[in-house]
Amino acid sequence: MSIRAIHHVCIQTENYKESLDFYNKILGFEITKESKNFHNREYNTWLKLGNFMIELQTPKKEDSFNKWSNLNAGPVHMGFLVDNVQAEYERIRDLGYENFKVKNGKVVYEVEGESLFKIKAPEGTEIEIRDTDIK
């Protein structure tokens, strides 16, 4: 196989400032390049965390996006690995971000004995945070 690694995911947003702040200030991605007026889009921005990048872009000026739904085919969420799920939940909550998914009355919950939580980005992308790798 010639694929070496995943390079990036492109996320489109009509809430550019809120999405940029979420990925930069809440999840810790570094803004590496922000291009204004990019191919009829207000913004096209590259964010990096380790070796993984997000390309964040606004709609073309004549377009509007359909709202995100977990009933769409294709990617349903992005998952990130942290050292401690509970500490990460508290860190994000303490930053004032509150758009967490609640399951069975809990924000931090277990799936097959592994703790995780999900948070919704401003454009609707669901982010899973976990502290155990899949074996």
C-alpha atoms as one frame of an Amber mdcrd trajectory, in Angstrom:
protein
   0.000   0.000   0.000   1.286   3.465  -0.785  -0.769   5.397   1.805   1.549
   6.450   4.652  -0.856   8.214   7.024  -4.053  10.210   7.257  -3.192  13.810
   6.374  -6.331  15.844   7.059 -10.084  16.035   7.339 -11.923  18.918   5.699
 -14.700  20.433   7.802 -17.073  22.998   6.336 -18.728  25.537   8.592 -21.103
  28.487   8.473 -19.936  29.346  12.021 -16.316  30.065  11.116 -15.193  32.072
  14.159 -16.888  29.684  16.622 -15.505  26.591  14.860 -12.011  28.099  14.606
 -12.036  28.953  18.326 -13.295  25.451  19.185 -10.555  23.596  17.308  -7.851
  26.084  18.345  -8.722  27.027  21.934 -10.746  24.018  23.133  -9.038  21.111
  21.319  -5.589  22.707  21.013  -5.035  22.683  17.243  -2.475  25.220  15.991
  -3.541  27.533  13.169  -0.916  26.988  10.472  -2.436  28.905   7.557  -5.522
  31.107   7.254  -6.477  32.147   3.714  -9.136  34.782   3.121 -11.134  34.869
  -0.125 -10.067  31.348  -1.086 -11.756  30.109  -4.299 -14.967  32.057  -3.621
 -14.964  31.105   0.078 -14.583  33.654   2.852 -11.985  31.430   4.595  -9.966
  28.268   4.140  -7.845  27.556   7.201  -5.402  24.791   8.111  -5.133  23.636
  11.731  -2.614  21.084  13.008  -2.358  18.792  16.040   0.652  16.474  15.954
   0.708  14.990  12.453  -3.042  15.425  11.886  -4.606  18.431  10.187  -8.066
  19.906   9.775  -8.905  22.025   6.765 -11.661  24.358   7.966 -13.597  26.179
   5.275 -16.621  28.370   4.868 -19.197  27.782   2.120 -18.732  29.242  -1.314
 -20.471  32.619  -1.359 -23.508  31.381  -3.325 -23.967  28.178  -1.254 -25.393
  27.212   2.106 -24.796  23.901   3.865 -27.204  21.191   4.925 -27.161  20.710
   8.678 -25.120  17.823  10.084 -26.956  14.634  10.999 -25.718  11.302  12.289
 -28.159   9.771   9.805 -25.942  10.812   6.877 -23.717   8.227   5.242 -19.982
   8.724   5.699 -18.083   9.860   8.803 -20.190  10.073  11.960 -17.606  11.397
  14.406 -13.877  12.017  14.916 -12.168  10.376  17.880  -9.235  11.742  19.847
  -7.115   9.956  22.439  -6.257  11.755  25.702  -4.414  10.718  28.867  -7.449
  11.049  31.164 -11.064  11.348  29.982 -12.414  12.820  33.217  -9.645  15.443
  33.417 -10.180  16.386  29.753 -13.930  16.745  30.268 -13.304  19.010  33.274
 -10.699  21.067  31.335 -13.116  21.689  28.448 -16.027  22.421  30.796 -13.853
  24.837  32.804 -13.096  26.708  29.553 -16.839  27.404  29.392 -17.716  25.020
  26.561 -20.963  23.196  27.298 -22.130  21.414  24.143 -21.601  17.852  25.417
 -23.644  14.827  24.406 -25.519  13.276  27.329 -26.090   9.516  27.331 -28.217
   7.875  30.027 -27.992  11.081  32.070 -24.175  11.207  31.968 -21.631  13.212
  29.988 -18.716  10.838  30.742 -19.974   7.301  30.224 -18.700   3.801  29.491
 -18.883   1.708  26.340 -17.686  -1.869  26.817 -15.880  -0.834  30.018 -14.065
   2.132  28.461 -14.765   5.737  29.498 -15.458   8.394  26.892 -17.473  11.508
  26.167 -18.678  13.278  23.064 -18.716  16.964  22.366 -20.369  18.805  19.479
 -18.311  21.360  17.556 -20.070  24.609  16.546 -20.601  23.426  12.942 -22.064
  20.142  14.185 -19.127  17.733  13.990 -19.305  15.184  16.782 -15.982  14.655
  18.584 -15.334  11.563  20.717 -12.760  11.828  23.503 -11.413   8.604  25.015
  -8.368   7.530  27.055  -8.041   3.916  25.956  -6.868   2.619  22.611  -8.793
  -0.053  20.725  -7.179  -3.444  21.182
